[in-house]
Amino acid sequence: MKTIMIADDDSAILALLSYTFESDGFKVTLVNNGQEALDLATKQNFDIILLDMMMPELSGLAVTEALRQRSNYTPIIILTAREDDDLKITGINSGVDDYLDKTTPQREIVARANALIRRNQIYQKSGHAVEVVEHYRFDGLEVDLKTKSANLDQNKIDLSKREFNLLVFLIQNRDKIVSREAILAEFWGEMQDYETRVVDVTISNLRKKLHNQFIKTKRGFGYQFSEHHTKNI
């Protein structure tokens, strides 16, 4: 049975979401504040977590950041009443898997949750097993898949999980140009609202940490990893 934790301080919303997910075969656990959500997610495994953005004690974004820092990568959907693209991009870069407006139809929320669960299960089963290389070296850049770490000119690079995985994705596809749409599909799944802007923001952040080296823009096409220690635009 699929499991979900839903955190919201509105009892009416909790009741409605609980009924909808239970009707789809989920085992539902309900909490009404951010701290309780964090504590429970730390102790118990769920297939997916649904968080309200604004809750007592800890916001949905704060809960997400705390879980990701503890290497908990359970898919997370945040429900928000705010239409703020910058906030959404900040959340996505912090580890949120999807954002949905609270007016989203209940069945769509369930569909999004199921899609994230399927994607996570496929990712865990594959484990990227086809990639046998565990360590990359490129003209001053070292990337270690085993320790999930990267160094540039022998200095450690502070990368988020998504930035690290995006870097590895580009490296593993370095013989081809990777489109923004391909990156969006790989890391953000079926989200419809962010278009390609979130990809550009993430690439920009990654580039800064690489001192604007290694990642080239192929205008009109996408991005390509360059094996050489040269400045790129």
N, C-alpha and C positions, 0 to 999 in steps of 0.2 A: 504493500500500500504506500502511495506517495505521501510524504509528510510536508507540512508547511507550518511555519510560525507567522502569525499576523500580529503586528504591533500598531495600535492606534488608541488614542485616548477618547475617541468617540464611540460609545457603546453601541449606537445604532449602526455605524459603519462596520464594527466588528461582527455584529449579529448577521448583517447582510452578507458580508464576505464569507463568514463561516458557513452559512447555509449554502452559498454558491459553490464553494470548494468541496464541501462534504457531498454535495449532489454529484460532483465529478469524481468522487471516489478518494478524496484526500482525507488523511487524518490531520485534523486542525488543532493547533495549540494557539491560544489567544493570550496576549499580554497588553497592558495599557500604558506603559511608559518605556522610554528608551533604555534606562538602566536595567530594567527587568529583561528586556529583549537581549541586551548584550550578555547579561549573566547566563541566561538560558541557552543562547546560541553557543556560548563557550563550553557549556556542560553537555549539551545534547546535539546530535546531528539531525539536520533537516535536509530535505531535497531542495527546498527553496524557502526564502525569507521575504516577506512583504512588510515594508516599513512605511509608516506615515513620516513625511518630512519633518513636521513640527509636532513634537511630543514633549511632555514633561521630562525633566532631568537630562535626557540626551536626545538630540535630533536624530532623524534617520540617517543623515550624512555622517554624524559623529559615530553612530553605531557601526556603520559600514567601515569607516576608517579604522576604528578600533579592531574590528574583526580581521580586516586585511593585514593589519600590523601583527596580528597573532597567527598569520598564515591560514586563516579560515577563508576558503574561497567558494563557499556556498553561494549559488546565484542569488542576487538580491534585486528586488524591484522596489522602487520608492514611489509612493503615491503623493502627489503634491497638488495644491490648489493654485500654485504660483506658476505663471507662464514666464519663465526667465531662462533664456537660452544659455546665458553665461553660467548661471547656477547649475544647470543641467550638465554642462561640459565639465565644470569643476567636479561635480559628483561622479561623472563617468571616469574621469582621470583618477579619482580616488578609489574606484573599484565598484561603483554601482553598475549593474548590468542592464537595467532598463528604467526609464521614467514613464509614469503614466499619470494623466490628469485624473482627478477624483470623479470627473464626469464620464470617464471611459465606461462603456457598457461592461457589466459584470462578466459576461461570457468572453469578451475580448481579454479581460484581465486574466481569466483562467487559461485562455489560449496562449497568451504571452508566457505565462508561468510554465505551461507544458512544453512550449518551444525551448525555453531556457533549460529545463530539466533534460530534455532530449539532447540538446547540444552539449551539456555538461557530461552526460553519460557517454556520448560518443567520444568526447575529448579524453575522458578517463580511460576508456577501453583502448583507444588507439595509443595514448601515451606518447604520441609522435614516435612510435617505435621504429618507423622507417628511417629515422635520422640516427645513425650510429655514431656520428661525430659528437664528442662531449666537450671539445675545447677548440676554439677558433683563435687564430692569430693573424692580424692584418696590420702590418706597418705601424706598430705602436698600440694597436687596440687588441685586447685579449678578452674573450668572452667564454665563460665556463658554464656549460649547461648543467653540470652536476651540482655546483654550489650556487647556481643562479646569480653569478656575480660578473662584473665587467670592470676592466681597468684600461685607462688611457695613459700612455707614457708612464706606466707603473703607478699611477694614482687611481684609487678606487673611484668609480662613478656611482653616484647615488641615484639608482633608477627605481621607479615604481615597478610593480609586477607587470603592468600593461606595457610600460615602456621597454622593459627587458624583453618581454615576449614579442613585441613589435620589432625590436632590433634583431632578434633571432630569426623571426619570420622573413625580414628583408635579407638577412645574410643567407638563409637557406634558399632564397629565390633570387640570388644575386646575378644569375645569368639572364634575368628577364626584368622588364619594367612592370612594377606592381601598381595597378590602378587604385585610386582612392576607394572605388566601389568594392574592390577585392579586399582591401584592408578593413573596410567597414563591415563587410559580411563575415570576415574571419574573427573580428574582435568585438563587434557590437550586434551581430546577429540580425534580427528582423526589425530593429527599431526604424521607424519611419520618419521621425520628426527632426533628426539632426543633420540629414543630408551628409555632405562630406566635410563640413566645417570642423567637426570634432576630430576628424583624421588630421586635418591641417594643423590644428592646435597641438595635438599629441606629437606629430612629427616635429613641429617647431620646438617644443619642449625637449624632445630627444636630441635634436640637432644642437641646441644650446649646450647640453651636457656633453656632447661630443665635440665641442668647440667648432661647430659648423663644418665638420669633416665627415666624410664617408657616405653621407646620404645625398644623392643628387636628385634634383627635380627635372623631370622630363615634361616640359610644359605641354599641357593638353593631354598627357597620357598618365602621369603618376610619378612614382618614385623608384629609384634604383640604388642599391647598395654598391658603393665603389670600394674596391680593396685597397685603394691608395690613400695615403695620409695627405690629402690635398683639400683645400677649401672648396666648398661647393655652394651653389645658390639654388 
